Every structure is written in structure tokens, then in C-alpha cells.
Amino acid sequence: MLTIYAIPHSLYCAKLRIALRHKQLVWQEELPPDGVGSDKYRSIIPSGNLPTLKDGEFILGDSEAIIEYLEEAYPTNPLMPENPRQRAKYREMSRFHDTRLEPALRLFFPLVDPATRDQDIIGAAIIAMNARLQQLDTMLSGFDHERLRLFDCGYPITFVWLRVITDRLGTAVQWPENVVAYDTWLKSTPAIAEEIASYMPHVEDWLAIKLGASQ
Ligand SMILES: N[C@@H](CCC(=O)N[C@@H](CS)C(=O)NCC(=O)O)C(=O)O
């Protein structure tokens, strides 16, 4: 049995669950013992990363490393093609999510709490996100969407958070055409639809805590 250490509202944990669901693997989940960043959890995985996979005695942190491992160890319903150049492009797309788009989303999280909300910073976060969405739009023009791929696991939950947070902040980003079509297709795939359905209550819980009495 595969075990993942995860916390409910983590988008990288959701990214990993999309891959697990697509590959039709069975897994169980545990919270990090003694909490996020605890010494006990760091004795299991020194980086403290969530998610972390336990497959027997084998421990592996980082969603991308874990999905690549699952792809090789459990090849059913592959997320990667055979062609080396296509594989490299899938990795490029996935890393664009992890190192460019999602960090732009992170700028919004502290802005949800009315106590730390700042209109100038919201404006800067919108500009940064619009630039990343435009870049993604151009990158997506090289792809048709037929079956789930490595890089499709990260984007849908980032899009969920972006829509929910900008809506709650009473603002909006510019969603380019290819990105809208991509988001619509992602949500139509079974693994992503299932994950979003089980994940949304955790998004709402997080928002309720951050918004507190101001909701
Ligand atoms: N690149 C990492 C990023 C994961 C990440 O940022 N996880 C957060 C939770 S969403 C985390 O580990 N938080 C606990 C910590 O940093 O100690 C991955 O893909 O797994």
C-alpha cells in the first residue's frame, strides 16, 4: 500500500493525488506526525516537504519527483510519452507550473486575510499573474489535449485557487483563450473532476478561516 504524507489544503498534495487517481493506484494518507515542520516529520523526510510518498521502506519528497517515480514504478495509464523530446517538453510545462505560475499564485494567499490585505500589492500580484498566464497561453498553443499528461496534474488546482481568491478579493485576472480552453478540458477529465470535488471543501474551510467574521 502506498502512503502519502499530506495536508488537506495543499495544492501540491492535490497535484500528486491527480496522478494517483489517473493511474488508478490505491493509497492511504497521513498527516505529518506532530504537525507541519515538526522534528518528528523531519526525521522521516529532512526537507519537511508535503507531499511525501512512502512505498514500503522507500521515502520520497516533492510532488514532481514522486509522480516521475510512480510513472516508472507503476506504468499503468502512463502520464509520459516515449519520445525523449516530448518527455522533455512535458517536464518543461510542469516546471513552468511549479516554478513560475504557482509562485505567482502564492503572492495572493496573504492578501485574503483582511488584516494583511493591501490594494497596491493586489495590483502587483494581478500584473505578475497576467504575465504568467500570457506566457502559458503561448506555450499551450503547441499542445492538443487528449489524455492526461505529467504537466496536467499541477495546473487545475492552481486555477481553482486563482478563481476563488480573485473572486473573494473582488478582482480578476485576464484569462487568455488557450488557458480557458485548457482549464475547461482539465476539469472534464475524470481524475481531475474527482480531485476537485473532494478538494473544494478544504478550499472553503481555508477561506472561512482567513476571512473570519468578514465573510
Ligand atoms: N516543490 C514541492 C513544493 C511543495 C510545497 O511547497 N509544499 C508545502 C505545502 S503546499 C510544504 O511542504 N509545506 C511545509 C513546509 O514547507 O515545511 C513539491 O512539488 O512537492
The ligand as a Tripos MOL2 file, in Angstrom:
@<TRIPOS>MOLECULE
LIG
   20    19     1     0     0
SMALL
NO_CHARGES

@<TRIPOS>ATOM
      1 N1          8.1510   21.5720   -4.9550 N.3       1 LIG1
      2 C1          7.4240   20.9910   -3.8410 C.3       1 LIG1
      3 C2          6.5960   22.0850   -3.1860 C.3       1 LIG1
      4 C3          5.6750   21.5210   -2.1320 C.3       1 LIG1
      5 C4          5.2400   22.5470   -1.1200 C.2       1 LIG1
      6 O1          5.5070   23.7500   -1.2230 O.2       1 LIG1
      7 N2          4.5890   22.0060   -0.0910 N.am      1 LIG1
      8 C5          4.2030   22.7870    1.0610 C.3       1 LIG1
      9 C6          2.7250   22.5260    1.3570 C.3       1 LIG1
     10 S1          1.7580   23.1090   -0.0620 S.3       1 LIG1
     11 C7          5.0440   22.3110    2.2260 C.2       1 LIG1
     12 O2          5.8250   21.3940    2.0830 O.2       1 LIG1
     13 N3          4.8950   22.9350    3.3840 N.am      1 LIG1
     14 C8          5.5740   22.5170    4.5770 C.3       1 LIG1
     15 C9          6.9730   23.0510    4.7290 C.2       1 LIG1
     16 O3          7.4560   23.7640    3.8290 O.co2     1 LIG1
     17 O4          7.5800   22.7680    5.7760 O.co2     1 LIG1
     18 C10         6.5510   19.8450   -4.3410 C.2       1 LIG1
     19 O5          6.2060   19.8420   -5.5290 O.co2     1 LIG1
     20 O6          6.2540   18.9340   -3.5770 O.co2     1 LIG1
@<TRIPOS>BOND
     1     1     2 1
     2     2     3 1
     3     2    18 1
     4     3     4 1
     5     4     5 1
     6     5     6 2
     7     5     7 1
     8     7     8 1
     9     8     9 1
    10     8    11 1
    11     9    10 1
    12    11    12 2
    13    11    13 1
    14    13    14 1
    15    14    15 1
    16    15    16 2
    17    15    17 1
    18    18    19 2
    19    18    20 1
@<TRIPOS>SUBSTRUCTURE
     1 LIG1         1 GROUP 0 **** ****
